[in-house]
Amino acid sequence: MKREVPKRTRNIRDKNVIGRRVDLMYWLSVKRETNYLEIQEEFGVNSHSVKKDLDSLEYDFGVPLHRTHKGIRVEDGWYAQRPHFKTEENDLLYELLDIVPEEYVKPIEKMIRAYGNPAGLDR
């Protein structure tokens, strides 16, 4: 017996559609704020597809979007992929901790906690 897919997620199984939605998710993560027309032009789709894609990003992918009549905005603090320092940048910051004046130690430690490279992801 074939499992019934809820109507709102049916297109998620179409590889072209899911690829476009993933691309849109990353694009929105960088762009942060946009409007329907800009998405249509960027991805070459109609307004109906934009609405369905945004619905899917919200409900299927969990992207926190704020939509108004003026446009779309991604919630502050949300990113599709968290940016991290490269390993050599990370290492440099640790070396700087030993030589910078005391007032810079806490801000550098905060940067390392926020953007430090977990387990050398760029290798």
N, C-alpha and C positions, 0 to 999 in steps of 0.2 A: 504494500500500500504506500502510495506516494504521500509524503508529508505536505500538508497545505501551508504555503507561505503567506503570511499576512499581506494584504493588498499594498500597504505602504512600503513594504520592502521587496516586492517582486522584482523590480529592476535591479536590485543589488546583485543579482546573479548574472546579469549581462556584463561581460568583461569590459566592453567599451564604456558602459555607463559607470561601473565601479572605478575604472581607471580615471575617468574624468572627475569623479567625485573626490577621489584621493588627491588628484592634482589641484582641484578647487580648494580642498582643505589646507594643503600646504601653501597655496597662493594666498588664501585668506589669512593664514597665520603670519605671513610676511606683510601683507597689505594692510591688515587690521580693520580698515573701514572702506566701504565701497558702495556701489549702487547696482541695481538690477541691470541697467543698460551696459555698464562697464563689464559685468560678468558675461553678458550675452556676447559682447564684442570680443572679449578675451578668449572665450571658449567656443565661439561659433555656434551657439545654441539659441533657441527661442525662449521667450519669457516663461512658457509653461515648463520647459526643461529646467530653467533656473530655479523656479519655485520647488519642483520635485527634488532637485539636487540639494537645495538648502534644507528642505524637510528631512531628507535622508541624513544629511550631515548632523542635524540636530537630534533626530530620534534614533538613528541606527549607529552613528559614529560618536554621539555624545558631545558634539562641538557646541560650546555655549555661545549661541548667536543672539544678538538683539536686533530685531527688525522693526523698522518704522516706515512711514510713507516716504521718507527721504532716502533710506538705504539700509545697509546691513553693517553691523559692527560686531567684532569678536570681543568677548569679555576680556577685560584687562587681566593680565597674568596667565592667560591660556596660550599655549603654543603647541603646534603639532609636533614639533621636535625641539626639545630644549637645547639651546646652543651651549656648547662646552668649549673650554680652552683646549688647544692642542697640547699634547704631552709636554713639549718643550716650553710652552707658555706657562703651564702649570708648574713645572719644575723651577722656572725662573722666579715665579711668585714666592715659592717656598724659600729660595735662596735670598730673595729680597727681605724676607722677614728677619733675617739675621743682621742686616745692615741699615735698614731704614730707621728714622727717628721713631720713638715710642708712639707718637700720635698717629702714625700711619699703620701700625701693626693691626689694630682692630679692623679698619676698613679693608685691608688686604685679606685678612682672615675671612671677612664677610664675603669678599669676592670669590675666594677659593671655595667656600661652602656653597655659594650660589651657582658658580659656573665651573668649578673644578672638574677635571676630566676623570670620571669614575672608571677605574681599571684600564686606563689607556685605550679608550674607544677609537682613537684615530690610527691605531697601529694596524 
